[in-house]
Amino acid sequence: MKILEDQALQPLNTFALPARGRYFCRAESVDDLREALAFSEAENLPILLLGGGSNVVLSRDFPGLVVHMALKGIERLEETADHCLLRAKAGEEWHAFVEHCLQGACFGLENLSLIPGTVGAAPIQNIGAYGVELRDRLESVEALDRATGETVRFANRECGFSYRTSVFKGRFRDRYIITAVTLRLDKRPAPVTTYGSVERELRAMGETDITPVRVSRAICNLRRRKLPDPAVLANVGSFFKNPLVSSEVFGRLKSRYEDLIGYPGPDHRVRLSAGWMIDRTGWKGCRRGPVGVHAGHALVLVNYGGASAGEILRLAREIRDSVREAFDVELEIEPRIY
Ligand SMILES: Cc1cc2nc3c(=O)[nH]c(=O)nc-3n(C[C@H](O)[C@H](O)[C@H](O)COP(=O)(O)OP(=O)(O)OC[C@H]3O[C@@H](n4cnc5c(N)ncnc54)[C@H](O)[C@@H]3O)c2cc1C
C-alpha cells in the first residue's frame, strides 16, 4: 500500500472543505489497515478514517495519516425462506449496497436508500431515515482494535445503538476501525410506508401494489426533491440532531407554539424537530457569504463554494444561539468535527 504525502482532502469530503492530510493511504484490506496502524505508531501520528466524507467537518489540515476506507466485497452468508444474512465490507458505497440487496430480493433497507457514505460508517451514527434505523437490520459489526491490532465482532446489542449514535461514537470513539457489517434482511417484503410523506409519494407515483423496490424509488424521489445533492451543492446532510426533551418541556413549548413538531422518544420523552425550530427562528434559506441554510431543508447547512470550516461553524453557532434564546433548547451538531 502506498503512503502519500500532503494530499488534498477537498474531493473526499462532501462539504468540499479545503483541508489537506499530511499523509494519506487507501486501505483495500485488513492487512492494509494493519500497515497503516503500524505506520502511525512508528511515526507517532494520529489517524483520521474517511469513508465518503459525508458526515465530517474538516476544520484544519490533518497533521497525521488519513486512511481512506476502500475495502470492497459483498457476500451472502446464509439464506432461508424467511431471511438472509449479507456481509458487506466497510468501503462499499451504502446506496449501491441497498440496491444490491433489493436486486437480490433481500428486503428491509429500502427506507435507507440514497443515504450517502459507506457501509463501514453506517453503524457509527446508526444511520436512519423514514422510520427505519440501521439497528433494526444489523446483525453484527466486525472491527479492528486500533490498540491491539486484533479483529473483534460486536453483536447488535453490543453496539449501544440509539438515535444517531452508537458505542463507536461514544465510549469506543476512535478505538475501532469497522471492517465489515452483516445485515439480517427479510425474504418476505414488509415495506414500512407510514413515516412522513412516503405513502403520499407512492400514491403520486400511481403505485397501488407496494413493493420494497417501489418504496425505495419513492424515498429516492422524496430525498432528491428535499435535500441538496452534495455533488452540486456541498453539504453534510442534517447539521444538527433533533433534541430530546422531557414531556413537561414539550408541553410548555407546545402551549406557546401550537405548530411545534415533536416525535415520541425513549422514556416518555419527546424528540423536537430541530428543523422546525431553525425555520421558526428565521434561518431557513438565509445566506452568509459562501455559507447558508438550505432553502428547502432548515437542518442542512450548505457551502456555495469556497467556504471555510470557520464560516460554517460560525453560522452553526449563531443558529444554536438563536434556538437557545427562543426555545431554551440546546442543539447538538451531528457531523464529527476534526
Ligand atoms: C445529502 C446527505 C444526506 C444525508 N442523509 C442522512 C440520513 O438520512 N440519515 C443519516 O443517518 N445520515 C445522513 N447523512 C449523513 C451521512 O451520510 C451518514 O452519516 C453516513 O453514514 C456517513 O458515511 P461516510 O462514509 O461518508 O462517513 P465519513 O463522513 O467518512 O465518516 C464519518 C465518521 O465515521 C468515521 N468512520 C468512517 N468509516 C469508518 C470505519 N470504517 N470505521 C470506523 N470509523 C469510521 C470517520 O472517522 C468519521 O468520524 C446524510 C449526508 C448527506 C451529505
Ligand as a Chemical Component Dictionary entry (heavy atoms), coordinates in Angstrom:
data_LIG
# 
_chem_comp.id                   LIG 
_chem_comp.type                 NON-POLYMER 
_chem_comp.pdbx_formal_charge   0 
_chem_comp.three_letter_code    LIG 
# 
loop_
_chem_comp_atom.comp_id 
_chem_comp_atom.atom_id 
_chem_comp_atom.alt_atom_id 
_chem_comp_atom.type_symbol 
_chem_comp_atom.charge 
_chem_comp_atom.model_Cartn_x 
_chem_comp_atom.model_Cartn_y 
_chem_comp_atom.model_Cartn_z 
_chem_comp_atom.pdbx_ordinal 
LIG C1  C1  C 0 -27.164 14.825 1.494  1  
LIG C2  C2  C 0 -26.929 13.997 2.741  2  
LIG C3  C3  C 0 -27.987 13.312 3.317  3  
LIG C4  C4  C 0 -27.803 12.538 4.458  4  
LIG N1  N1  N 0 -28.870 11.880 4.967  5  
LIG C5  C5  C 0 -28.717 11.112 6.071  6  
LIG C6  C6  C 0 -29.838 10.405 6.616  7  
LIG O1  O1  O 0 -30.936 10.434 6.079  8  
LIG N2  N2  N 0 -29.643 9.673  7.739  9  
LIG C7  C7  C 0 -28.416 9.596  8.341  10 
LIG O2  O2  O 0 -28.310 8.896  9.353  11 
LIG N3  N3  N 0 -27.340 10.246 7.843  12 
LIG C8  C8  C 0 -27.455 11.008 6.732  13 
LIG N4  N4  N 0 -26.377 11.678 6.228  14 
LIG C9  C9  C 0 -25.077 11.604 6.923  15 
LIG C10 C10 C 0 -24.096 10.567 6.336  16 
LIG O3  O3  O 0 -24.455 10.220 5.025  17 
LIG C11 C11 C 0 -24.035 9.284  7.176  18 
LIG O4  O4  O 0 -23.672 9.574  8.492  19 
LIG C12 C12 C 0 -23.040 8.278  6.602  20 
LIG O5  O5  O 0 -23.127 7.057  7.305  21 
LIG C13 C13 C 0 -21.591 8.756  6.651  22 
LIG O6  O6  O 0 -20.801 7.855  5.907  23 
LIG P1  P1  P 0 -19.374 8.260  5.360  24 
LIG O7  O7  O 0 -18.759 7.042  4.776  25 
LIG O8  O8  O 0 -19.482 9.424  4.464  26 
LIG O9  O9  O 0 -18.632 8.643  6.713  27 
LIG P2  P2  P 0 -17.486 9.716  6.914  28 
LIG O10 O10 O 0 -18.058 11.075 6.838  29 
LIG O11 O11 O 0 -16.332 9.425  6.038  30 
LIG O12 O12 O 0 -17.095 9.413  8.431  31 
LIG C14 C14 C 0 -17.989 9.714  9.482  32 
LIG C15 C15 C 0 -17.314 9.314  10.801 33 
LIG O13 O13 O 0 -17.142 7.902  10.846 34 
LIG C16 C16 C 0 -15.757 7.531  10.940 35 
LIG N5  N5  N 0 -15.594 6.361  10.081 36 
LIG C17 C17 C 0 -15.824 6.280  8.745  37 
LIG N6  N6  N 0 -15.634 5.000  8.340  38 
LIG C18 C18 C 0 -15.269 4.287  9.433  39 
LIG C19 C19 C 0 -14.937 2.926  9.661  40 
LIG N7  N7  N 0 -14.969 2.026  8.676  41 
LIG N8  N8  N 0 -14.612 2.528  10.925 42 
LIG C20 C20 C 0 -14.599 3.416  11.934 43 
LIG N9  N9  N 0 -14.901 4.724  11.782 44 
LIG C21 C21 C 0 -15.231 5.150  10.543 45 
LIG C22 C22 C 0 -14.993 8.760  10.453 46 
LIG O14 O14 O 0 -13.690 8.801  11.002 47 
LIG C23 C23 C 0 -15.900 9.887  10.944 48 
LIG O15 O15 O 0 -15.691 10.130 12.314 49 
LIG C24 C24 C 0 -26.527 12.465 5.064  50 
LIG C25 C25 C 0 -25.444 13.156 4.489  51 
LIG C26 C26 C 0 -25.644 13.916 3.336  52 
LIG C27 C27 C 0 -24.480 14.625 2.704  53 
# 
loop_
_chem_comp_bond.comp_id 
_chem_comp_bond.atom_id_1 
_chem_comp_bond.atom_id_2 
_chem_comp_bond.value_order 
_chem_comp_bond.pdbx_ordinal 
LIG C1  C2  SING 1  
LIG C2  C3  SING 2  
LIG C2  C26 DOUB 3  
LIG C3  C4  DOUB 4  
LIG C4  N1  SING 5  
LIG C4  C24 SING 6  
LIG N1  C5  DOUB 7  
LIG C5  C6  SING 8  
LIG C5  C8  SING 9  
LIG C6  O1  DOUB 10 
LIG C6  N2  SING 11 
LIG N2  C7  SING 12 
LIG C7  O2  DOUB 13 
LIG C7  N3  SING 14 
LIG N3  C8  DOUB 15 
LIG C8  N4  SING 16 
LIG N4  C9  SING 17 
LIG N4  C24 SING 18 
LIG C9  C10 SING 19 
LIG C10 O3  SING 20 
LIG C10 C11 SING 21 
LIG C11 O4  SING 22 
LIG C11 C12 SING 23 
LIG C12 O5  SING 24 
LIG C12 C13 SING 25 
LIG C13 O6  SING 26 
LIG O6  P1  SING 27 
LIG P1  O7  DOUB 28 
LIG P1  O8  SING 29 
LIG P1  O9  SING 30 
LIG O9  P2  SING 31 
LIG P2  O10 DOUB 32 
LIG P2  O11 SING 33 
LIG P2  O12 SING 34 
LIG O12 C14 SING 35 
LIG C14 C15 SING 36 
LIG C15 O13 SING 37 
LIG C15 C23 SING 38 
LIG O13 C16 SING 39 
LIG C16 N5  SING 40 
LIG C16 C22 SING 41 
LIG N5  C17 SING 42 
LIG N5  C21 SING 43 
LIG C17 N6  DOUB 44 
LIG N6  C18 SING 45 
LIG C18 C19 SING 46 
LIG C18 C21 DOUB 47 
LIG C19 N7  SING 48 
LIG C19 N8  DOUB 49 
LIG N8  C20 SING 50 
LIG C20 N9  DOUB 51 
LIG N9  C21 SING 52 
LIG C22 O14 SING 53 
LIG C22 C23 SING 54 
LIG C23 O15 SING 55 
LIG C24 C25 DOUB 56 
LIG C25 C26 SING 57 
LIG C26 C27 SING 58 
# 
